[in-house]
């Protein structure tokens, strides 16, 4: 994952050798964007690996075993598995930000806090896309494409988009809470943008929780006999 992400950073570095400024953004801003997206995605799925498996768990009726525990279902389910490759994304994000941007203590502290905000956006979005299976049956393909769209839009400067596409980035594909607000917060140490990023992340998590538990009413047991240590 680290090598894969470095290829894209190299692409943007080559791009900015020809075009030093892109709608007010420079190479450090784009590196910060990639660092934020990678670290946020990495933290999200290193800690909540089952968020990426939610669709298959629902389709195969494998929520039964998680529902037997006297714990809150959704957080227990999400934290029940780790995605190993996500550690590479997290390490890449922090490493590239420290090495290329060379932040001072205040910028790094804000960056670290905002990566957890971005992680909440990714977790919430994975829950929303995964919960489609409650309503549409086997929607693994659709969920995967929707998540890929989220990742793609999160790695491009939000200033490239206008009109209805910009509206899309704060609604159906909430990449704006990863690709714009946190970066603007870091560029100008803006607490208003920081508040917007954190509020947006909280909203995505609230919506995802509501969608999951509403969809759970439609869940059909797989009648599985399974033991967990």
Secondary structure, 3 states (H helix, E strand, C coil): CHHHHHHHHHHHHHHHHHCCCECCECHHHHHHHHHHHHHHHHHHHHHCHHHHHHHHHHHCCCCHHHHCCCCCHHHHHHCCCCCCHHHHHHHHHHHHHHHHHCCCHHHHHHHHHHHHHHHHHHHHHHHHHHCHHHHHCCCHHHHHHHHHHHHHHHCCCHHHCCHHHHHHCCCCCCCHHHHCHHHHHHHHCCHHHHHHHHHHHHHHHHHHHHHHHHHHCCCCCCCCCCCCC
